[in-house]
C-alpha cells in the first residue's frame, strides 16, 4: 500500500521515547493547548472537530463534534467529561498501548475537549486490571499539574481543569457509557434506560460527554494541523483519519497497527500482520472485536471504514481484528465467545440474563457431542428473542458470534449434531420441551 504518516503511534516509534512529559514536549506536546487557551473561542474548537470528521473510536463511531454539540447551551451548572479507558472488548488492546506508552497525548486531548465544552472536572475511567496503566496515568497527571497544564488557571489563562483517575472493577458492561457513569457514581455498573441521554443527564445527573481514549488522543493533532488535514486522510467524508487495529490470532505479527481508514482487510492481515502464521489458509475474521459478526476470506477486499464494514454485514467496532486459520472449529469459537458474554451479562434485562444461559447450555451440548436436531432452531429463536430487546447493545453483541457462524458455517453445527445422532439412542435425540 502507499506510504502514509502515522499519527497516534508516531512518538512511540521514536528511539528512546519514554512517554514522559519532557519527551512529549520535545515532540510538540501541549502546543495545541497553548494555541487555543484564551485565544480561540471554545465553540470554534467544537466546529473544528466537526469539520475534521473525527468519529468515536470506542465502538459506536458517532461523530465526536456532533456529540459535543448535544450539551445544553448556556447551562450554568457543572458539566463533566469522562474518558472511557475500560477497553474490555476481547481482541482489543489499542487504548492500553496509548495509555502506557504515550499518556500525555490523551491527557492533552482531554484538556482540549474540556476547554471546548466548558468542563472543569474530568475523569479517566480505567479498567481495574490495567494496574500499570493507572499508575502511569497518575504519574503523567502529576507531571502535568507541576507544569501547569492541569489544575487552576492553566498556563495563566482563566481556565481551570482537573482530571482524576478512577479504577473500575473489571466489568465488561462498564464499557457501555451509561453503565460506566453508574459505576463512577459508586453504584453497580448497570446500563441506564435512554432517554434521557448523558448529554443532558449524565454523571451526577449533569450534562456529560463520554469519549474513548483513541478519540481524545487525536484532538491535539487536529488542532495543530487543522480539520482539513485530518479530513483528507482515510475514507472521507464519513470515515476520516487513521485507525489503530488490534490484530491477533493466527498471524505472524500480532499487534497494533495504525493505518488510514479504508485500508482493506487483505492489506492489514497480509502486509502489516505478516499473513497466516502457518501454511494453513485463512478461514474466519472478526473485524471489530468479539461483538462484531464474523467475516470469511471472501471479505478480504472489504475496506476498513465504518460504511464498508457495515454494508458487508458486520461493524468496525473497537478495531479488534481476530484471525482464524483453517482447522478452527467455528462452533467451538462461537461457544468461547458466548461463554464470555454469558459471564459478563449484568443481568438487568430478562432476555439477556436468561437467554444467554440457554444459549451457552445449548452450545455446550452441541460441542460436547450431545446435540439434538432441534438445537439449531432453538439457537436462532433464542438469538431473535435477545437482539433488539435489551436496554443496551449488549444483547445484540452476544448473539453476533452465533448468528454469523450459523450463516457461514452452519454445516459444522450440523455435522456435530449428526455425529451425536449416530452415537446416541434415537429416544435421546427427540426434543424435550423446556430443557435447554
MARVEXNU-701829 format. One line per 5 residues: their letters; for each residue x negated, y negated, z negated of N, C-alpha, C. Coordinates in steps of 0.02 Angstrom, whole numbers, plus 50000, padded with zeros to 5 digits. Layout:
# MARVEXNU-701829
A	X,Y,Z,X,Y,Z,X,Y,Z; ... .
***
This chain:
# MARVEXNU-701829
XXXXX	49958,50059,50000,50000,50000,50000,49956,49938,50000; 49982,49880,50022,49942,49818,50025,49918,49798,49955; 49861,49762,49951,49837,49739,49886,49887,49692,49854; 49889,49691,49788,49933,49646,49752,49901,49627,49686; 49925,49573,49657,49897,49548,49595,49938,49572,49535 .
XXXXX	49903,49600,49487,49937,49619,49425,49948,49557,49382; 50002,49558,49345,50020,49501,49303,50013,49518,49229; 50049,49569,49207,50053,49585,49136,49995,49628,49111; 49966,49668,49154,49911,49712,49133,49843,49685,49153; 49842,49625,49182,49780,49597,49208,49728,49586,49154 .
XXXXX	49748,49557,49098,49700,49544,49044,49668,49608,49018; 49709,49661,49013,49685,49724,48984,49631,49756,49026; 49629,49739,49090,49579,49768,49135,49515,49726,49138; 49513,49671,49099,49453,49630,49095,49404,49663,49047; 49343,49676,49067,49294,49709,49023,49286,49672,48957 .
XXXXX	49290,49708,48902,49280,49680,48836,49341,49645,48806; 49397,49645,48842,49456,49611,48816,49484,49649,48757; 49495,49613,48700,49518,49645,48639,49590,49628,48621; 49619,49577,48653,49686,49556,48635,49687,49505,48579; 49629,49482,48557,49626,49432,48504,49648,49364,48531 .
XXXXX	49661,49318,48485,49681,49251,48506,49627,49218,48548; 49564,49226,48529,49509,49195,48567,49506,49222,48638; 49513,49288,48645,49513,49318,48712,49572,49294,48753; 49630,49291,48722,49690,49269,48758,49684,49197,48781; 49657,49154,48738,49649,49083,48757,49598,49075,48813 .
XXXXX	49544,49115,48812,49494,49111,48865,49524,49128,48933; 49576,49170,48933,49609,49188,48996,49666,49141,49014; 49672,49085,48980,49726,49037,48994,49786,49043,48948; 49779,49082,48895,49834,49093,48849,49856,49030,48813; 49921,49023,48801,49954,48968,48768,49951,48902,48807 .
XXXXX	49927,48904,48869,49929,48844,48911,50001,48828,48932; 50041,48880,48942,50111,48869,48960,50148,48834,48903; 50134,48855,48841,50165,48823,48783,50144,48750,48778; 50080,48737,48787,50055,48668,48786,50086,48626,48842; 50100,48659,48897,50127,48624,48955,50198,48599,48944 .
XXXXX	50238,48636,48905,50309,48620,48900,50330,48584,48836; 50296,48599,48780,50319,48571,48716,50320,48495,48716; 50379,48467,48708,50386,48395,48705,50377,48360,48771; 50366,48398,48825,50353,48368,48890,50405,48387,48943; 50432,48446,48937,50482,48469,48985,50546,48485,48946 .
XXXXX	50603,48460,48966,50665,48474,48930,50680,48549,48927; 50705,48574,48872,50721,48646,48866,50765,48672,48921; 50816,48633,48941,50862,48655,48994,50824,48667,49059; 50771,48631,49070,50732,48640,49132,50694,48706,49131; 50673,48728,49072,50640,48793,49066,50689,48849,49084 .
XXXXX	50750,48843,49059,50801,48893,49075,50814,48895,49150; 50818,48838,49182,50829,48835,49255,50771,48867,49293; 50710,48855,49268,50651,48885,49300,50655,48961,49297; 50675,48988,49239,50681,49061,49231,50736,49088,49276; 50791,49051,49282,50844,49072,49328,50819,49075,49400 .
XXXXX	50783,49023,49421,50758,49021,49490,50706,49074,49504; 50670,49096,49452,50618,49147,49462,50648,49215,49480; 50711,49226,49461,50742,49291,49474,50724,49344,49423; 50692,49324,49367,50674,49372,49316,50735,49406,49287; 50735,49472,49288,50789,49512,49259,50762,49554,49202 .
XXXXX	50806,49571,49155,50786,49607,49096,50750,49672,49112; 50695,49685,49078,50655,49745,49091,50668,49800,49040; 50720,49792,48999,50733,49843,48948,50778,49900,48972; 50816,49888,49025,50860,49941,49049,50919,49915,49089; 50953,49864,49062,51013,49839,49095,50998,49797,49157 .
XXXXX	50942,49762,49157,50922,49722,49215,50963,49660,49225; 50989,49630,49171,51030,49570,49178,50985,49510,49187; 51004,49462,49231,50963,49402,49242,50949,49364,49177; 50886,49353,49163,50866,49326,49098,50891,49255,49087; 50880,49211,49136,50902,49142,49129,50977,49135,49123 .
XXXXX	51014,49178,49158,51087,49178,49153,51108,49198,49083; 51074,49248,49055,51090,49271,48987,51080,49214,48937; 51026,49176,48945,51014,49120,48901,51070,49068,48907; 51095,49060,48968,51146,49010,48980,51213,49025,48948; 51222,49086,48923,51285,49104,48890,51290,49076,48819 .
XXXXX	51234,49054,48791,51236,49025,48724,51280,48962,48726; 51321,48951,48675,51365,48893,48675,51326,48828,48676; 51348,48781,48718,51315,48717,48724,51330,48673,48662; 51282,48634,48643,51290,48585,48588,51309,48619,48521; 51289,48682,48513,51302,48716,48449,51255,48688,48396 .
XXXXX	51281,48670,48338,51243,48635,48287,51211,48682,48236; 51234,48743,48230,51208,48789,48180,51146,48826,48204; 51122,48873,48164,51062,48912,48184,51077,48961,48240; 51027,48971,48282,51029,49020,48336,50967,49064,48329; 50970,49124,48358,50915,49171,48349,50894,49203,48415 .
XXXXX	50829,49221,48417,50802,49262,48470,50776,49326,48440; 50794,49383,48469,50769,49448,48446,50732,49481,48503; 50670,49499,48489,50631,49537,48538,50642,49611,48525; 50669,49645,48575,50683,49717,48569,50620,49756,48585; 50585,49777,48532,50524,49817,48540,50536,49887,48512 .
XXXXX	50598,49910,48515,50615,49976,48488,50589,50032,48534; 50593,50022,48599,50567,50068,48650,50573,50142,48630; 50633,50167,48630,50645,50236,48608,50666,50282,48665; 50668,50256,48727,50688,50297,48784,50634,50348,48801; 50649,50413,48801,50599,50463,48818,50567,50450,48886 .
XXXXX	50501,50456,48888,50465,50444,48950,50445,50372,48961; 50457,50329,48911,50442,50257,48918,50393,50235,48865; 50339,50201,48888,50286,50181,48840,50250,50118,48862; 50283,50076,48902,50252,50014,48927,50250,49960,48873; 50305,49951,48837,50307,49898,48786,50255,49911,48732 .
XXXXX	50245,49973,48716,50195,49991,48666,50126,49967,48688; 50109,49976,48751,50043,49954,48775,50038,49878,48775; 50091,49844,48795,50091,49771,48795,50081,49743,48724; 50112,49775,48675,50106,49753,48606,50036,49767,48578; 50010,49827,48591,49947,49847,48560,49886,49817,48594 .
XXXXX	49891,49803,48659,49832,49781,48697,49831,49706,48711; 49889,49673,48711,49891,49602,48727,49949,49568,48692; 49950,49568,48625,50008,49544,48588,50025,49471,48597; 49974,49429,48608,49987,49357,48613,50026,49339,48676; 50021,49380,48727,50060,49368,48788,50134,49370,48774 .
XXXXX	50156,49419,48735,50226,49424,48716,50246,49370,48667; 50201,49354,48620,50216,49302,48570,50225,49235,48605; 50182,49219,48652,50190,49156,48688,50256,49156,48727; 50274,49212,48756,50338,49217,48790,50397,49205,48743; 50392,49231,48682,50444,49219,48632,50449,49145,48615 .
XXXXX	50393,49113,48606,50392,49041,48590,50424,49000,48646; 50410,49018,48708,50439,48983,48765,50515,48993,48767; 50536,49055,48754,50608,49069,48754,50643,49031,48697; 50612,49030,48639,50641,48994,48582,50648,48920,48598; 50597,48891,48629,50599,48820,48647,50655,48807,48697 .
XXXXX	50663,48853,48745,50713,48843,48798,50784,48845,48771; 50797,48888,48722,50865,48897,48698,50878,48865,48629; 50827,48830,48603,50837,48794,48540,50839,48838,48479; 50794,48887,48475,50791,48933,48419,50731,48917,48374; 50742,48918,48309,50688,48906,48261,50665,48969,48225 .
XXXXX	50705,49021,48226,50687,49084,48193,50697,49142,48242; 50643,49181,48251,50646,49238,48297,50620,49300,48261; 50643,49358,48284,50623,49421,48254,50598,49469,48308; 50548,49507,48289,50525,49562,48332,50548,49627,48298; 50597,49660,48329,50622,49723,48301,50581,49779,48333 .
XXXXX	50535,49809,48295,50490,49859,48323,50506,49927,48295; 50499,49977,48338,50513,50046,48319,50470,50067,48259; 50501,50101,48211,50466,50119,48150,50403,50161,48160; 50403,50203,48212,50344,50245,48225,50285,50206,48253; 50297,50146,48276,50243,50105,48305,50205,50069,48249 .
XXXXX	50174,50107,48206,50139,50078,48148,50081,50034,48171; 50041,50058,48217,49985,50019,48242,50009,49955,48275; 50061,49961,48316,50087,49902,48349,50111,49849,48301; 50145,49870,48247,50169,49823,48197,50111,49788,48163; 50059,49825,48147,50000,49795,48115,49966,49745,48161 .
XXXXX	49960,49763,48225,49929,49718,48273,49970,49654,48281; 50037,49661,48283,50080,49602,48289,50073,49556,48229; 50070,49586,48169,50062,49545,48108,49997,49506,48111; 49943,49538,48132,49878,49504,48137,49881,49449,48190; 49912,49464,48246,49917,49414,48300,49958,49354,48279 .
XXXXX	50013,49366,48243,50054,49311,48219,50017,49269,48168; 49976,49301,48126,49935,49264,48078,49886,49219,48115; 49855,49245,48168,49809,49205,48209,49846,49145,48240; 49906,49159,48266,49944,49106,48299,49966,49052,48249; 49982,49073,48188,50001,49024,48137,49941,48980,48119 .
XXXXX	49884,49011,48110,49824,48973,48092,49805,48923,48147; 49819,48942,48209,49802,48898,48266,49855,48846,48280; 49911,48850,48244,49963,48800,48253,50012,48815,48308; 50013,48877,48332,50060,48895,48385,50127,48919,48357; 50127,48943,48296,50187,48968,48263,50194,48932,48196 .
XXXXX	50254,48909,48180,50265,48876,48117,50298,48808,48126; 50281,48761,48082,50311,48695,48083,50274,48648,48129; 50312,48607,48165,50283,48554,48208,50226,48582,48252; 50243,48630,48294,50194,48664,48336,50157,48615,48381; 50091,48618,48378,50047,48576,48420,50064,48502,48414 .
XXXXX	50087,48482,48355,50103,48412,48343,50170,48390,48370; 50206,48435,48402,50271,48417,48429,50324,48427,48375; 50383,48400,48387,50438,48408,48340,50476,48473,48351; 50438,48525,48358,50467,48592,48369,50440,48640,48318; 50485,48674,48283,50464,48722,48232,50494,48790,48249 .
XXXXX	50452,48840,48254,50474,48908,48270,50436,48958,48227; 50473,48999,48191,50444,49052,48152,50463,49120,48182; 50416,49166,48183,50427,49233,48211,50409,49284,48157; 50453,49332,48147,50443,49383,48096,50449,49453,48126; 50409,49499,48100,50411,49569,48123,50457,49609,48077 .
XXXXX	50502,49646,48107,50548,49689,48068,50541,49760,48096; 50522,49807,48053,50514,49876,48074,50579,49914,48065; 50599,49949,48119,50659,49990,48116,50644,50058,48086; 50694,50101,48085,50687,50167,48054,50680,50223,48106; 50672,50205,48170,50662,50256,48221,50724,50287,48249 .
XXXXX	50777,50248,48256,50840,50273,48285,50846,50251,48357; 50858,50298,48402,50865,50282,48474,50920,50231,48486; 50974,50236,48449,51032,50192,48462,51015,50119,48449; 50963,50106,48409,50945,50036,48394,50911,50002,48453; 50899,50038,48507,50878,50006,48569,50936,49969,48602 .
XXXXX	50998,49987,48584,51057,49951,48608,51062,49887,48567; 51072,49831,48601,51061,49766,48568,51106,49754,48507; 51168,49775,48509,51210,49761,48451,51194,49807,48392; 51174,49868,48406,51151,49913,48352,51086,49886,48322; 51044,49858,48364,50982,49826,48340,51000,49769,48291 .
XXXXX	51049,49729,48309,51069,49673,48266,51097,49698,48199; 51137,49751,48201,51163,49780,48140,51106,49803,48094; 51057,49837,48123,51001,49861,48085,50960,49803,48056; 50951,49751,48096,50914,49693,48074,50948,49658,48015; 51013,49664,48013,51051,49635,47957,51050,49679,47895 .
XXXXX	51018,49737,47900,51013,49782,47842,51068,49834,47839; 51106,49840,47893,51160,49889,47895,51141,49950,47937; 51183,50000,47937,51170,50058,47979,51174,50037,48052; 51128,50064,48092,51124,50044,48163,51180,50075,48204; 51237,50043,48206,51294,50065,48247,51311,50010,48297 .
XXXXX	51324,50027,48360,51341,49975,48409,51407,49941,48392; 51411,49878,48409,51472,49839,48396,51518,49842,48457; 51582,49834,48443,51631,49828,48497,51624,49758,48527; 51622,49755,48593,51617,49691,48628,51677,49681,48674; 51705,49619,48680,51684,49558,48645,51702,49559,48572 .
XXXXX	51674,49510,48532,51630,49455,48552,51560,49481,48569; 51524,49442,48609,51457,49460,48631,51405,49425,48588; 51344,49452,48586,51291,49421,48546,51278,49347,48562; 51291,49327,48623,51279,49257,48641,51318,49208,48598; 51375,49230,48572,51415,49187,48528,51419,49214,48457 .
XXXXX	51418,49280,48449,51423,49311,48382,51371,49367,48378; 51309,49348,48367,51255,49396,48364,51229,49408,48294; 51165,49395,48283,51135,49405,48218,51167,49358,48167; 51189,49386,48111,51224,49348,48059,51283,49310,48087; 51312,49337,48140,51371,49308,48172,51357,49241,48205 .
XXXXX	51293,49229,48222,51272,49167,48254,51251,49181,48326; 51249,49131,48369,51227,49141,48439,51157,49171,48441; 51150,49223,48481,51087,49262,48481,51071,49286,48552; 51007,49285,48568,50982,49315,48630,50936,49373,48612; 50946,49430,48644,50902,49488,48635,50867,49501,48702 .
XXXXX	50800,49497,48701,50760,49510,48761,50708,49564,48748; 50690,49600,48799,50641,49654,48795,50569,49627,48795; 50523,49666,48771,50452,49647,48768,50425,49627,48836; 50435,49670,48886,50408,49656,48953,50440,49594,48983; 50505,49584,48971,50539,49525,48995,50505,49462,48969 .
XXXXX	50495,49459,48904,50466,49400,48872,50394,49389,48893; 50356,49443,48904,50286,49436,48923,50277,49404,48991; 50329,49405,49033,50325,49373,49098,50330,49297,49095; 50359,49270,49041,50376,49199,49039,50315,49152,49045; 50259,49164,49009,50203,49118,49016,50179,49112,49088 .
XXXXX	50180,49167,49125,50156,49167,49194,50204,49129,49240; 50269,49135,49226,50319,49099,49266,50312,49024,49254; 50302,49004,49192,50294,48932,49177,50229,48905,49206; 50176,48943,49202,50111,48920,49228,50109,48915,49304; 50140,48963,49338,50131,48968,49410,50194,48952,49450 .
XXXXX	50250,48944,49416,50310,48920,49450,50359,48975,49467; 50422,48955,49471,50476,49003,49486,50469,49031,49556; 50448,48988,49604,50444,49011,49674,50391,49065,49682; 50335,49058,49645,50282,49109,49648,50309,49176,49626; 50343,49179,49568,50369,49241,49542,50424,49269,49587 .
XXXXX	50467,49225,49611,50525,49247,49651,50503,49278,49717; 50443,49262,49740,50419,49288,49805,50388,49357,49799; 50378,49382,49737,50347,49447,49726,50401,49501,49725; 50385,49559,49751,50431,49616,49745,50484,49619,49799; 50547,49626,49778,50603,49632,49825,50653,49575,49813 .
XXXXX	50632,49513,49830,50679,49458,49819,50740,49465,49864; 50797,49434,49847,50804,49388,49791,50827,49420,49725; 50847,49484,49726,50879,49512,49666,50832,49555,49624; 50773,49571,49649,50726,49612,49611,50656,49583,49619; 50645,49526,49585,50583,49490,49592,50531,49511,49540 .
XXXXX	50468,49497,49556,50413,49509,49510,50385,49579,49513; 50341,49594,49466,50313,49661,49460,50352,49699,49408; 50340,49763,49404,50371,49805,49353,50320,49856,49329; 50318,49868,49265,50274,49919,49238,50313,49985,49235; 50288,50034,49272,50320,50101,49272,50277,50149,49232 .
XXXXX	50309,50187,49189,50276,50236,49147,50283,50304,49180; 50229,50329,49208,50232,50392,49245,50204,50448,49201; 50244,50500,49192,50223,50557,49151,50247,50621,49184; 50227,50678,49155,50248,50742,49183,50192,50773,49223; 50211,50806,49278,50163,50847,49316,50126,50806,49369 .
XXXXX	50089,50755,49346,50048,50714,49391,49976,50715,49367; 49931,50697,49412,49859,50700,49394,49839,50642,49349; 49869,50583,49359,49850,50525,49319,49912,50494,49285; 49937,50523,49232,49994,50492,49197,49972,50426,49165; 50019,50380,49159,50003,50316,49127,50049,50262,49150 .
XXXXX	50033,50200,49131,50071,50141,49150,50041,50110,49213; 50085,50094,49261,50063,50065,49324,50106,50004,49339; 50073,49946,49345,50110,49885,49363,50107,49875,49438; 50165,49875,49470,50170,49869,49542,50226,49820,49559; 50225,49793,49620,50280,49748,49639,50346,49787,49643 .
XXXXX	50400,49755,49622,50466,49785,49631,50476,49800,49705; 50505,49857,49720,50513,49877,49789,50463,49928,49812; 50413,49942,49770,50366,49997,49785,50406,50063,49786; 50391,50106,49833,50429,50168,49838,50405,50219,49786; 50448,50267,49771,50430,50322,49727,50370,50360,49754 .
XXXXX	50367,50368,49819,50311,50404,49850,50245,50369,49835; 50244,50303,49843,50182,50265,49830,50163,50269,49756; 50212,50264,49712,50197,50265,49641,50169,50332,49620; 50200,50387,49642,50180,50453,49620,50117,50477,49654; 50112,50467,49719,50056,50498,49756,49996,50452,49765 .
XXXXX	50005,50386,49761,49948,50341,49767,49923,50319,49699; 49968,50297,49656,49947,50271,49591,49936,50326,49540; 49983,50373,49536,49977,50427,49486,49938,50487,49511; 49912,50484,49572,49868,50536,49597,49901,50598,49625; 49967,50599,49629,50002,50656,49656,50012,50712,49605 .
XXXXX	50036,50769,49629,50051,50825,49586,49987,50854,49556; 49991,50875,49493,49931,50897,49457,49910,50967,49478; 49953,51004,49511,49936,51071,49534,49952,51077,49608; 49947,51137,49634,49963,51148,49704,50038,51156,49716; 50077,51155,49663,50149,51162,49670,50181,51098,49697 .
XXXXX	50231,51103,49740,50263,51043,49766,50309,51009,49715; 50327,50948,49729,50372,50909,49687,50442,50940,49688; 50475,50941,49630,50543,50968,49626,50593,50916,49604; 50577,50876,49553,50625,50830,49525,50591,50768,49497; 50628,50712,49496,50603,50649,49469,50658,50617,49427 .
XXXXX	50639,50593,49369,50683,50548,49331,50656,50478,49342; 50694,50433,49375,50665,50369,49395,50667,50313,49344; 50707,50320,49290,50714,50263,49245,50725,50281,49173; 50689,50330,49148,50700,50351,49079,50749,50408,49075; 50753,50441,49018,50793,50502,49010,50866,50492,49024 .
XXXXX	50892,50431,49019,50963,50419,49030,50979,50407,49104; 50929,50410,49148,50941,50399,49219,50952,50466,49255; 51001,50471,49298,51012,50532,49337,50950,50552,49377; 50941,50618,49385,50883,50645,49420,50884,50628,49495; 50824,50625,49523,50814,50622,49595,50778,50686,49618 .
XXXXX	50779,50697,49684,50746,50754,49715,50691,50729,49762; 50650,50773,49792,50599,50750,49839,50628,50709,49898; 50692,50719,49912,50723,50680,49966,50727,50606,49950; 50717,50589,49886,50722,50519,49865,50654,50484,49860; 50602,50516,49884,50535,50486,49879,50530,50419,49915 .
XXXXX	50571,50408,49965,50570,50345,50002,50610,50290,49969; 50643,50304,49914,50683,50253,49880,50638,50199,49851; 50656,50136,49863,50618,50081,49835,50636,50071,49762; 50586,50058,49721,50597,50050,49650,50616,49977,49635; 50678,49962,49652,50708,49899,49632,50779,49914,49609 .
XXXXX	50810,49865,49577,50875,49878,49546,50927,49902,49596; 50930,49869,49654,50983,49885,49702,50971,49952,49736; 50910,49965,49758,50896,50026,49796,50907,50089,49754; 50883,50087,49692,50890,50146,49649,50964,50158,49632; 51001,50104,49620,51072,50111,49605,51110,50138,49666 .
XXXXX	51092,50114,49725,51125,50138,49786,51112,50212,49798; 51053,50236,49776,51035,50306,49785,51066,50351,49731; 51100,50320,49682,51136,50361,49634,51106,50367,49565; 51055,50325,49550,51026,50327,49483,51018,50255,49459; 50970,50242,49414,50958,50174,49391,50885,50165,49373 .
XXXXX	50862,50102,49380,50792,50086,49366,50778,50090,49291; 50828,50074,49251,50825,50083,49179,50763,50053,49147; 50731,50093,49106,50673,50069,49067,50607,50075,49105; 50609,50104,49165,50548,50112,49204,50509,50175,49187; 50540,50221,49151,50506,50284,49135,50516,50335,49190 .
XXXXX	50463,50351,49228,50467,50397,49284,50436,50464,49263; 50477,50516,49259,50454,50582,49239,50455,50628,49300; 50399,50660,49314,50390,50700,49375,50387,50774,49356; 50425,50815,49393,50427,50887,49380,50410,50927,49443; 50371,50979,49435,50349,51019,49491,50395,51080,49501 .
XXXXX	50388,51112,49559,50423,51175,49572,50406,51226,49519; 50456,51264,49497,50446,51311,49443,50477,51286,49379; 50493,51222,49376,50526,51194,49317,50599,51217,49316; 50620,51244,49261,50690,51265,49254,50732,51204,49239; 50774,51183,49286,50811,51121,49279,50866,51125,49227 .
XXXXX	50892,51185,49216,50942,51193,49163,50908,51182,49096; 50849,51211,49087,50811,51201,49025,50794,51127,49016; 50773,51094,49071,50755,51022,49066,50815,50981,49044; 50873,50995,49073,50933,50958,49053,50952,50972,48980; 50942,51034,48959,50956,51051,48889,50911,51013,48841 .
XXXXX	50846,51009,48857,50799,50974,48813,50820,50901,48805; 50841,50870,48859,50863,50800,48855,50929,50796,48816; 50973,50843,48828,51037,50842,48793,51028,50852,48718; 50980,50894,48699,50966,50903,48627,50941,50838,48596; 50903,50799,48634,50880,50734,48609,50940,50688,48598 .
XXXXX	50983,50682,48647,51040,50637,48641,51088,50660,48586; 51097,50725,48579,51139,50750,48526,51111,50731,48458; 51046,50737,48450,51014,50719,48387,51020,50644,48373; 51017,50603,48426,51015,50530,48417,51084,50497,48419; 51136,50534,48432,51203,50504,48432,51218,50475,48364 .
XXXXX	51241,50412,48363,51254,50380,48298,51318,50405,48266; 51362,50437,48305,51423,50467,48278,51482,50421,48273; 51475,50359,48299,51530,50311,48292,51590,50331,48335; 51577,50354,48396,51631,50369,48443,51645,50444,48446; 51708,50463,48441,51725,50534,48441,51704,50571,48504 .
XXXXX	51714,50544,48564,51693,50580,48624,51619,50598,48623; 51578,50551,48600,51505,50563,48598,51487,50609,48540; 51514,50595,48482,51497,50635,48422,51515,50708,48430; 51577,50721,48452,51600,50790,48460,51577,50821,48526; 51581,50781,48579,51564,50807,48645,51492,50827,48652 .
XXXXX	51446,50788,48621,51375,50805,48627,51360,50872,48594; 51395,50886,48539,51386,50951,48506,51409,51008,48550; 51466,50999,48581,51492,51051,48626,51447,51061,48687; 51421,51006,48713,51376,51010,48771,51314,51050,48753; 51284,51036,48696,51223,51071,48675,51237,51146,48665 .
XXXXX	51292,51162,48632,51309,51232,48621,51319,51269,48686; 51354,51238,48733,51367,51270,48797,51303,51279,48837; 51261,51226,48838,51197,51230,48874,51151,51283,48843; 51148,51286,48778,51105,51336,48745,51129,51406,48762; 51194,51416,48765,51220,51482,48781,51199,51502,48852 .
XXXXX	51201,51455,48898,51181,51471,48968,51106,51487,48970; 51065,51445,48940,50992,51455,48941,50972,51519,48906; 51008,51537,48853,50992,51598,48815,51017,51662,48849; 51048,51655,48908,51071,51715,48943,51137,51740,48919; 51178,51696,48890,51244,51716,48867,51299,51675,48899 .
XXXXX	51284,51646,48957,51332,51603,48991,51393,51639,49016; 51449,51601,49021,51512,51629,49045,51532,51593,49110; 51575,51625,49148,51596,51597,49212,51630,51529,49203; 51661,51518,49146,51698,51456,49135,51653,51399,49110; 51589,51413,49097,51547,51363,49065,51534,51301,49109 .
XXXXX	51526,51310,49174,51513,51253,49217,51573,51205,49218; 51632,51235,49221,51693,51194,49218,51697,51157,49151; 51678,51192,49098,51678,51161,49032,51629,51102,49028; 51569,51112,49057,51519,51058,49056,51545,50996,49092; 51573,51006,49151,51599,50950,49190,51655,50914,49152 .
XXXXX	51700,50953,49124,51756,50923,49087,51732,50883,49027; 51684,50911,48990,51657,50876,48933,51623,50811,48953; 51583,50813,49006,51549,50752,49030,51599,50699,49051; 51652,50719,49085,51703,50671,49107,51740,50641,49048; 51747,50679,48994,51781,50653,48934,51736,50607,48892 .
XXXXX	51671,50607,48906,51624,50564,48869,51609,50500,48908; 51594,50507,48972,51572,50450,49013,51626,50395,49015; 51606,50334,49000,51651,50278,49002,51700,50272,48945; 51692,50315,48894,51740,50315,48839,51707,50303,48771; 51649,50272,48772,51614,50257,48709,51602,50182,48704 .
XXXXX	51589,50159,48643,51580,50087,48631,51520,50060,48670; 51465,50098,48672,51405,50076,48708,51392,50123,48766; 51336,50113,48800,51320,50152,48859,51288,50220,48843; 51283,50236,48778,51251,50299,48759,51287,50359,48788; 51354,50357,48789,51392,50413,48816,51376,50427,48889 .
XXXXX	51373,50374,48930,51354,50382,49000,51283,50410,49006; 51239,50387,48962,51169,50408,48965,51161,50482,48951; 51197,50507,48901,51185,50577,48881,51212,50627,48931; 51262,50608,48972,51288,50656,49020,51251,50654,49087; 51209,50602,49097,51174,50595,49161,51130,50655,49177 .
XXXXX	51089,50682,49130,51048,50740,49148,51089,50800,49169; 51145,50813,49136,51185,50872,49153,51220,50862,49221; 51252,50805,49230,51288,50794,49293,51242,50793,49353; 51183,50763,49346,51138,50760,49404,51105,50827,49418; 51089,50866,49367,51062,50933,49381,51115,50979,49409 .
XXXXX	51177,50972,49388,51232,51010,49419,51241,50991,49492; 51229,50928,49507,51236,50904,49576,51184,50933,49622; 51121,50935,49600,51066,50956,49644,51042,51027,49632; 51052,51054,49572,51026,51122,49557,51079,51165,49525; 51140,51159,49548,51195,51199,49521,51180,51274,49526 .
XXXXX	51146,51293,49579,51131,51364,49589,51089,51392,49531; 51049,51352,49498,51009,51377,49442,51054,51393,49382; 51105,51353,49372,51155,51368,49320,51190,51433,49337; 51211,51439,49400,51249,51498,49422,51208,51561,49416; 51144,51556,49432,51100,51615,49428,51094,51640,49356 .
XXXXX	51086,51592,49309,51081,51612,49239,51145,51645,49215; 51202,51619,49237,51266,51648,49217,51276,51717,49249; 51256,51723,49311,51261,51788,49345,51217,51841,49312; 51157,51820,49291,51113,51867,49257,51144,51890,49191; 51178,51843,49157,51212,51860,49095,51268,51909,49108 .
XXXXX	51304,51898,49163,51360,51942,49180,51337,52013,49195; 51279,52019,49226,51253,52085,49245,51229,52124,49184; 51212,52088,49131,51184,52123,49072,51231,52127,49013; 51293,52099,49021,51340,52098,48965,51404,52135,48984; 51439,52165,48934,51504,52197,48948,51553,52146,48975 .
XXXXX	51599,52168,49016,51645,52123,49050,51687,52082,49001; 51707,52113,48945,51751,52076,48899,51716,52016,48868; 51648,52017,48866,51612,51960,48837,51610,51901,48884; 51624,51912,48948,51622,51859,48997,51689,51823,49004; 51740,51848,48971,51805,51815,48975,51804,51750,48935 .
XXXXX	51834,51696,48962,51835,51633,48925,51874,51640,48860; 51848,51610,48807,51880,51612,48742,51900,51540,48725; 51964,51528,48719,51989,51461,48706,51963,51435,48639; 51940,51373,48641,51919,51339,48579,51850,51356,48555; 51815,51402,48590,51747,51419,48568,51698,51397,48621 .
X	51661,51344,48604,51611,51318,48649,51546,51310,48610 .
***
